[in-house]
Amino acid sequence: MPENGSGTTCISSFFTFCMASDHSGNSKNETHQMSLQHVKKRVRKRWFLCFPSESSLLMQGIQLVTDNARHFMLNLEGVNARSYQMVTSILKKRLGMEVGMFDLGTMFDSWQMVITGSESLTEQFLQRMSDTASNNRSEVVTNSILLNLKSYFNAYTTAMVQRQTRMMDTAFTIVDQASVLVPEFSLLEKLLNFHEQIYTKSFKTMDGYMDLVNSLAESIHSSSVNPHSYKLETTLRISNNSLINMKGVVLFRCLFVLLFLGFRATSRNVGTFWHFTDFHVNMSYDIKNSSGNWGQYDQDTSPIVAFTGIELGNDYGYAENKPDFVIWGGGSAPQGRAATARDLRESLAFLSLHFRNAFPTDQIPVIPVIGTHDVYPPNKMSPKLHDTDRIKWCTELATNESLWKPWVHGGVETKDVIFHENCYMLFTIPTEKPLIVLGLNSLVWYTNNSLVDERIVDPLNQFQWIMDNLEYARKNAIKVILAMHVPFGAPEIGAKDYHHLKEAYNEMLVELIRNYSSVIVTTVASHEHIDAFRVILDEKYRPVGTMFLGPAVTPRHLDGIGSNNPRIRQFFYDRDAGVILNYRQFYLNLTQDGPSWKVEYNATGEYSLNNLTATELGKLLDEFTTEDNKDGRWKAYWKHQLGGRPHEKPPKRGDGECPEARSVCRCEQICSIRHLDVKTLNECLKVCRSSDTPHLDTIDDLINGKGGSDGSNAGTIVGIVIGVLLLAGVLIGIGFIFYRRWRN
């Protein structure tokens, strides 16, 4: 693209031709004395010399000026088109997903410069034609000017409409998103302001063109009425009518975009929140190789990675729009070695300090959630109501200024159930329309917690507490987000071997979420370290809820899964409707020297979704069930699970990449994503084990009763078959009795 100012200089140089002469035929410069042959040579070199006594040469000059101006203008519009394509390709990735907003703004500035250069070219061309016409009033020359003006402006108007359309399409691309951030609104405002400027300038140019054309046409008409002149004038007036119609079309598009933008801006109240989880920060981090302080895949998180990740949320939060809250999903202490109680306190204090610095406690609430490595020993917490060890630790977390006191103090203690005793509590987010976040203690339901006692129906009375708050929210039309460390359901890899929560507790939680799905926005969970989601189905297999498993900050390799790059996530949600609209994920590529946090992807753009509701994710899951890799979406999902790192290839699961829809690997993934209760999960997994190329029904098939292959309808089918056989047996028996009586 041209450098700033070079476009105008080039255009000025281009129009260095002399058409200044008096009407009597006396030349005002020495070029009048040049031979005709030399003049033609100069013309071929695109220097434009004009001789009032040489009408044919003048018309050649006019023609050549027009051709070259039109050619130059079309070349500029070609650059304009490529600039539009470049900007739009980024916008369609949801603005800034592949490049930074600064880079996008620079590209947009270049686009503006090319458009401005094209307008300047046309403006100068029109002025030169006007000067030539005023100095040469013969009918032949005037006719030539008119015809060349018409030729040029036919191309110009076409280019102008295309340009305006591109700018409007770009505006549509910005506003037609699930979430529009502050920088995007700024870019949109800049685009619309520039559109208004260029629109005004281009139509001012067109008005000048029409004034000149009408003036010249009238002078021809008044001096000599002949068929040629009349035809020319009529053609020009038709062109004028077309121009008026074109103005109407462009004005309509402008108004429509502005109205649409106003509708979107006023109808959607978008908020954001962040999810940071599974830091497992190692304060005794050992530098082993050239990656230095940033990290290795065989170690837990280095302090600098944890610090810069938290600061990234601060940078983006205040540069774009302040988050409503932050979820700290647990998993603080290192897990790669035998961590001590001191290690745990150091990790918690380090992370708490940086969360307080990044998100001031009087402005942005941070919601800490107890995880498997936020207790000592790891994974263990007693579910007994009066256990002194648990109460002591929860109290320390809640009262220690260097730990979680600043945030626990801001939470709401309900029904005498306080964080000090049970490590769970309710947080009310102070938005215009209140939002409740329930920070749960999933450790007391956790399968790997050796202190769990399944004889306790409701550990710490937490289920009753959840139900009471959900009922309150339903009666008062308040939306709720559930935040927990250990998710319910089973992991994608190894689903048939392990369930995260004890079965009875898993079923109770799933039932609660199904019953109160109308008020639950989503569930945000952690623990698995991979990027994953869940679609919660009701008893009739309808999608009614979602769960998003946040990827870990720690890069440490997990056996049977693999290592991952550090990642954090920013959610966008509709404050009024209580709907998750999108999320944007950042990652740190540890294979690079001196890595920096970058956008990995945004969900709606990557998976071609309108939002992240259960219905939309259910459709995506059905695609994963039936399509190998439609438009690259499964491959993208598989890649993002570990942040671009390779999966391990576990035995008996194909090549470990799950490339085919009908594979054991893919089947197990689908089952764990959509079947959160143990019964339907086990039925689904039976299908995965039944064949090397298992066939699962889609959610849509299950809803409409077309399924049965995944075992979800197997009981119904078997019951029907048994019923039919019994009925047939009874009828045969009755018939036999009547037959014997008839024979006797």
Buried (B, 14 or more C-beta within 10 A) or exposed (E): BBEEEEBBEBBEEBBEBBBEBEEEEEBEEEBBEBEEEEBBEBBEEBBBBBBBEBBEBBBBBBBBBBBBBBEBBBEBBEBBBEBBEBBBEBBBBBBBBBBEBEEBBEBBEBBBBBBBBBBBBBBBBBBBBBEBBEBBEEBEBBBBBBBBBBBBBEBBBEBBBBBBBBBBBBBBBBBEBBBBBEBBBEBBEBBBEBBEBBBEBBBEBBEBBBEBBBEBBEBBBEEEEEEEBEEBBEBBBEBBEEBEEBBEEBEEBBEEBBEBBEEBBEEBBBBBBBBBBBBBBBBEBEEEEEBEEBBBBEBBBBBEBBBBBBBBBBEBBBEBBEBBBBBBBBBBBBBEEEBEEEBBBBBBBBBBBBBBEBBEBEEBBBBBBBBBBBBBBBBBBBBBBEBEBBBEBBBBBBBBEEBBBBBBEBBEBBEEBBBBBBBBBBBBBEEEBBBBBBBBBBBBBBBEBEBBEEEBEBBBBBBEBBBBBBEBBBEEEBBBBBBBBBBBBBBBBBBBEEBBBBEBBBBBBBBBBBBBBEBBBBBBBBBBBBBBBBBBBBEEBBBBBBBBBBBBBBBBBBEBBBBBBBBBBBBBBBBBBBBBBBBBBBBBBBEEEEBEBBBBBBBBBBBEBBBBBBBBBBBBBBBBBBEBBBEEBBBEBBBBBBBBBEBBEBEEBBEBBBBBBBBBBBBBBBBBBBBBBBEBBBBBBBBBEBEEEBBBBBBBBBBEEEBBBBBBBBEEEEEEEEEEEEEEEEEEEEEEEEEEEEEE
